[in-house]
Amino acid sequence: MADGGCSFTISSMPFDEDYRPVDNTRITTNFANLARGERCRENLRNTLAMIDNRFNTLMHWDNPAGDRYGLDLDIVSAALTIDDDGRDRAFPLIEVLQTTIVDKVGGERVPGMVGNNFSSYVRDYDFSVVLPDHLKQHGAGAPVRFGELHGKLFKLFLHSAAYRERFAKPPVICLSVSSREVYHRSANVHPILGVEYRNDRSSPTDAYFAKMGLKARYFMPPHAVAPLAFYHSGDLVGDYTNLELASTVATMETFQKIYRPEIYNANSVAAECYRPSLTWQDYSLTRIVYDREERARLAVEQGRFAEEQLIAPHGALLERLFSDA
């Protein structure tokens, strides 16, 4: 499907220790959570330091003091405008992170990875409104065509002029592995991504991201304690440089240590056959404050917002636009 009927605009803002969520920022976005409360500046400063330190650990050659590189992060926001009987209104759709590598020796700034963290109003609607309502009625499974609208919107965004004019490569989204699945260590080892794990079956998250045109691979990077899930199109290890891959690992492993310390800041390393769990007690906490309960509550609120502002008024039009997709 072409962009007819829909268009996208992209904006960005730095994610640094002075970052404060603006009114149109998705308040369930994980990095927005870090920027609230009395310790927000300390939270952000410590988070950014963890990211830089992890990146230098990964990119250790020609880096004897472990301080050659820094990472700059930008929050990239995509808004969707729908031409519905002349009533155009931009709806905040997706937020991702873009990394830029700063080489302090050569003074160069090298584009990193776009994607990393992934935040979406429609995904909140699917998982915090549609799926719970379905489970209340049916007890199991997922609704027919669950995630299809979100997947089509995401693919339309990637093929839009707005995305192609700004980014040279498709995004890579990095998430936690699923606590429902068992992952098996393989013999495949990448210098940055680390040891590859494979799972017995696709998780519900894998299926959801497949509708976005993304496939999953799982790697436990060097010095990490658990594998990360990398959602990508194309060739994950062939299409991206070591610098790009290291920028994603450093950023998202840091966030996961904060968000899911039971898995990513555990005191033991993932075994050959590994099933992650959020009930484990043998882990360490970072010095960074993060409110998981608040995020879960806000996800429902923002799912309802998507329902009221996008799905209810424009759902029929979106279905028509995608009928030939």
C-alpha positions as CSV (number, residue, x, y, z in Angstrom):
1,M,0.0,0.0,0.0
2,A,1.3,3.5,-0.8
3,D,1.2,6.4,1.7
4,G,-2.2,7.5,0.2
5,G,-4.5,8.6,3.1
6,C,-1.7,8.5,5.7
7,S,1.5,10.5,6.1
8,F,4.2,10.5,8.8
9,T,6.2,13.2,10.4
10,I,9.4,12.6,12.4
11,S,10.8,14.7,15.2
12,S,13.6,14.1,17.7
13,M,14.9,15.4,21.0
14,P,18.1,14.6,22.9
15,F,18.0,12.1,25.7
16,D,20.5,13.5,28.2
17,E,20.6,14.4,31.8
18,D,18.5,17.5,31.1
19,Y,15.8,15.5,29.4
20,R,12.3,16.1,30.7
21,P,9.2,14.4,29.0
22,V,7.2,16.9,27.0
23,D,3.4,16.9,26.9
24,N,3.2,14.8,23.7
25,T,5.7,12.2,24.9
26,R,4.4,8.7,25.6
27,I,4.5,8.6,29.4
28,T,4.9,4.9,29.4
29,T,8.1,5.1,27.5
30,N,10.7,3.5,29.7
31,F,13.2,6.4,29.5
32,A,10.4,8.9,30.3
33,N,9.9,7.0,33.6
34,L,13.6,7.6,34.5
35,A,13.1,11.3,34.0
36,R,10.5,11.8,36.7
37,G,10.8,12.3,40.5
38,E,13.2,14.0,42.8
39,R,16.2,12.0,41.5
40,C,15.5,12.4,37.8
41,R,18.8,14.1,37.0
42,E,20.8,11.7,39.0
43,N,18.9,8.8,37.4
44,L,19.6,10.0,33.9
45,R,23.3,10.8,34.6
46,N,23.9,7.3,36.1
47,T,22.0,5.7,33.2
48,L,24.1,7.5,30.6
49,A,27.3,6.7,32.4
50,M,26.4,3.0,32.4
51,I,25.7,3.1,28.7
52,D,29.0,4.7,27.9
53,N,30.9,2.3,30.1
54,R,29.3,-0.7,28.6
55,F,30.0,0.6,25.0
56,N,33.7,1.0,25.8
57,T,33.8,-2.5,27.3
58,L,32.5,-3.9,24.0
59,M,34.7,-1.7,21.8
60,H,37.9,-2.3,23.8
61,W,40.5,-2.4,21.0
62,D,42.6,0.7,20.6
63,N,40.9,1.8,23.8
64,P,43.4,1.2,26.6
65,A,41.8,3.5,29.2
66,G,38.2,2.3,28.3
67,D,37.0,5.9,27.7
68,R,37.5,6.5,24.0
69,Y,33.8,6.5,23.1
70,G,30.6,8.1,24.2
71,L,27.1,7.6,23.0
72,D,24.6,10.3,22.3
73,L,21.0,9.3,22.3
74,D,18.0,10.9,20.6
75,I,14.3,10.1,21.1
76,V,12.8,9.8,17.7
77,S,9.0,10.3,17.6
78,A,6.8,9.4,14.6
79,A,3.3,11.0,14.3
80,L,0.7,9.6,11.9
81,T,-1.6,12.0,10.0
82,I,-4.8,10.5,8.5
83,D,-6.8,12.3,5.8
84,D,-10.3,11.5,7.0
85,D,-12.9,13.6,5.2
86,G,-10.6,16.7,5.5
87,R,-10.1,16.3,9.2
88,D,-6.3,16.0,9.5
89,R,-4.8,15.4,12.9
90,A,-1.4,14.1,13.8
91,F,-1.6,11.2,16.2
92,P,1.6,10.3,18.2
93,L,2.3,6.7,17.0
94,I,5.8,5.4,17.7
95,E,8.9,6.3,19.7
96,V,12.4,4.8,19.2
97,L,15.9,5.7,20.2
98,Q,18.7,6.6,17.8
99,T,22.3,6.3,18.9
100,T,25.3,8.3,17.7
101,I,28.8,7.2,18.5
102,V,31.3,9.9,19.6
103,D,34.9,9.0,19.0
104,K,36.8,11.3,21.4
105,V,40.2,10.4,19.8
106,G,39.4,11.3,16.2
107,G,36.6,13.8,17.1
108,E,34.2,11.9,14.8
109,R,30.5,11.4,15.2
110,V,29.4,8.1,13.6
111,P,25.7,7.3,13.1
112,G,24.7,4.3,15.3
113,M,21.5,2.3,15.4
114,V,17.9,3.5,15.1
115,G,15.4,1.4,17.0
116,N,16.7,0.1,20.3
117,N,13.9,0.9,22.6
118,F,10.4,0.6,21.0
119,S,7.3,2.4,22.3
120,S,3.9,2.4,20.6
121,Y,0.4,3.7,21.5
122,V,-1.2,1.0,19.3
123,R,0.8,-1.7,21.0
124,D,-0.4,-0.4,24.4
125,Y,-3.9,-0.7,23.0
126,D,-3.4,-4.2,21.8
127,F,-1.8,-5.6,25.0
128,S,-3.4,-3.4,27.6
129,V,-7.0,-3.2,26.2
130,V,-7.7,-5.7,23.5
131,L,-5.9,-8.7,24.9
132,P,-7.1,-8.4,28.5
133,D,-10.7,-8.0,27.2
134,H,-10.3,-11.1,25.1
135,L,-8.9,-13.1,28.0
136,K,-11.8,-12.1,30.2
137,Q,-14.2,-13.5,27.7
138,H,-12.4,-16.5,26.4
139,G,-9.7,-17.3,29.0
140,A,-6.9,-18.0,26.6
141,G,-5.4,-17.3,23.2
142,A,-5.5,-14.0,21.3
143,P,-8.2,-12.3,19.2
144,V,-8.4,-13.0,15.5
145,R,-6.1,-10.6,13.6
146,F,-4.4,-9.5,16.8
147,G,-1.6,-7.1,16.0
148,E,-2.3,-6.8,12.3
149,L,-3.2,-3.1,12.3
150,H,-0.1,-2.3,14.3
151,G,2.1,-4.4,12.0
152,K,0.7,-2.7,8.9
153,L,1.2,0.8,10.4
154,F,4.7,0.0,11.4
155,K,5.6,-1.4,7.9
156,L,4.0,1.7,6.3
157,F,6.1,3.9,8.5
158,L,9.3,2.1,7.5
159,H,8.5,2.5,3.8
160,S,7.4,6.1,4.1
161,A,9.4,9.0,2.6
162,A,9.8,10.4,6.1
163,Y,11.7,7.4,7.3
164,R,13.7,6.8,4.2
165,E,14.9,10.4,4.0
166,R,16.1,10.3,7.6
167,F,17.5,6.8,8.1
168,A,19.7,4.7,5.9
169,K,19.0,1.3,7.5
170,P,16.0,-0.5,9.0
171,P,15.6,-0.4,12.8
172,V,16.7,-3.0,15.2
173,I,14.5,-3.4,18.3
174,C,16.1,-4.9,21.4
175,L,13.9,-6.3,24.1
176,S,14.0,-8.7,27.1
177,V,13.7,-12.4,26.4
178,S,10.4,-14.0,27.3
179,S,10.0,-15.6,30.7
180,R,7.6,-18.1,29.1
181,E,10.2,-19.7,26.9
182,V,13.4,-21.9,27.2
183,Y,16.5,-20.8,25.3
184,H,19.3,-23.1,24.3
185,R,22.9,-21.9,24.0
186,S,24.4,-22.6,20.5
187,A,28.0,-22.8,19.2
188,N,27.6,-19.5,17.3
189,V,29.5,-16.6,18.7
190,H,29.7,-13.0,17.5
191,P,32.4,-10.6,18.7
192,I,29.8,-8.0,19.8
193,L,26.5,-9.8,20.1
194,G,28.1,-12.7,21.9
195,V,26.8,-16.2,22.2
196,E,23.6,-17.0,20.2
197,Y,20.7,-18.7,21.9
198,R,17.8,-20.4,20.2
199,N,14.3,-21.1,21.6
200,D,12.0,-24.0,21.3
201,R,9.1,-22.0,19.9
202,S,8.1,-18.5,19.0
203,S,6.8,-16.4,21.9
204,P,3.7,-14.2,21.7
205,T,6.1,-11.2,21.4
206,D,7.9,-12.9,18.5
207,A,4.5,-13.5,16.7
208,Y,3.5,-9.9,17.3
209,F,6.8,-8.5,15.9
210,A,6.6,-10.9,13.0
211,K,3.4,-9.0,11.9
212,M,5.7,-5.9,11.8
213,G,8.0,-7.7,9.4
214,L,10.6,-8.4,12.0
215,K,12.2,-11.7,13.0
216,A,14.0,-12.5,16.3
217,R,17.5,-13.7,17.2
218,Y,18.8,-14.1,20.7
219,F,22.4,-13.3,21.8
220,M,24.1,-13.0,25.2
221,P,26.8,-10.3,24.7
222,P,30.3,-10.7,26.2
223,H,30.3,-10.2,30.0
224,A,26.4,-10.3,30.1
225,V,24.4,-12.7,32.2
226,A,21.4,-13.2,30.0
227,P,20.5,-13.1,26.3
228,L,18.7,-10.2,24.7
229,A,16.1,-10.5,21.9
230,F,16.9,-8.6,18.7
231,Y,14.1,-7.9,16.4
232,H,15.2,-7.0,12.9
233,S,14.6,-7.4,9.1
234,G,17.4,-8.4,6.8
235,D,20.7,-9.7,8.1
236,L,21.3,-8.7,11.7
237,V,25.1,-9.5,11.7
238,G,25.7,-8.6,8.1
239,D,23.8,-5.4,7.6
240,Y,25.2,-3.5,10.6
241,T,28.7,-2.6,11.8
242,N,30.2,-3.6,15.1
243,L,29.9,0.0,16.2
244,E,26.2,0.0,15.4
245,L,25.6,-3.3,17.2
246,A,27.6,-2.3,20.2
247,S,25.5,0.9,20.5
248,T,22.4,-1.2,20.7
249,V,23.8,-3.7,23.2
250,A,25.2,-0.9,25.5
251,T,22.0,1.0,25.4
252,M,19.4,-1.7,25.8
253,E,21.4,-4.0,28.2
254,T,21.7,-0.9,30.5
255,F,18.0,-0.3,30.3
256,Q,17.2,-4.0,31.0
257,K,19.5,-4.0,34.0
258,I,17.3,-1.2,35.4
259,Y,13.9,-2.5,34.2
260,R,14.4,-6.3,34.8
261,P,17.3,-6.7,37.2
262,E,16.1,-10.2,38.1
263,I,17.2,-11.3,34.6
264,Y,19.8,-8.8,33.4
265,N,21.5,-7.9,36.7
266,A,21.4,-11.5,38.1
267,N,24.3,-12.8,40.1
268,S,24.7,-15.9,38.0
269,V,25.1,-16.3,34.2
270,A,22.4,-17.9,32.0
271,A,22.9,-21.7,31.8
272,E,23.1,-23.7,28.6
273,C,19.4,-24.3,28.8
274,Y,18.0,-21.1,30.1
275,R,14.5,-20.0,31.2
276,P,14.4,-16.4,32.5
277,S,12.2,-15.5,35.5
278,L,11.1,-12.3,37.2
279,T,10.7,-14.2,40.4
280,W,14.4,-14.9,41.0
281,Q,15.8,-13.2,44.1
282,D,19.5,-13.6,43.4
283,Y,20.2,-10.3,41.7
284,S,21.6,-6.9,42.3
285,L,19.9,-3.5,42.0
286,T,21.3,-0.5,40.2
287,R,21.3,2.9,41.9
288,I,18.6,4.0,39.4
289,V,15.0,4.4,40.4
290,Y,12.4,2.9,38.1
291,D,8.7,2.4,38.9
292,R,7.4,-0.8,37.1
293,E,4.0,-0.5,38.7
294,E,3.5,3.0,37.4
295,R,4.4,1.9,33.9
296,A,1.9,-0.9,33.9
297,R,-0.9,1.4,35.0
298,L,0.0,4.1,32.5
299,A,0.1,1.5,29.7
300,V,-3.7,0.9,30.2
301,E,-4.4,4.7,30.2
302,Q,-2.5,5.2,27.0
303,G,-4.1,2.1,25.4
304,R,-7.4,3.7,26.1
305,F,-6.1,7.0,24.6
306,A,-5.2,5.2,21.4
307,E,-8.7,3.6,21.3
308,E,-10.4,7.0,21.8
309,Q,-8.2,9.1,19.5
310,L,-7.2,6.7,16.7
311,I,-9.1,3.4,16.7
312,A,-12.6,4.5,17.3
313,P,-12.7,7.6,15.0
314,H,-10.4,6.2,12.3
315,G,-10.5,2.5,12.6
316,A,-12.9,1.9,9.6
317,L,-10.8,4.1,7.4
318,L,-7.6,2.4,8.3
319,E,-9.2,-1.0,7.6
320,R,-10.1,0.3,4.1
321,L,-6.7,1.7,3.4
322,F,-5.1,-1.6,4.3
323,S,-7.6,-3.8,2.6
324,D,-5.3,-4.4,-0.3
325,A,-2.1,-4.6,1.8
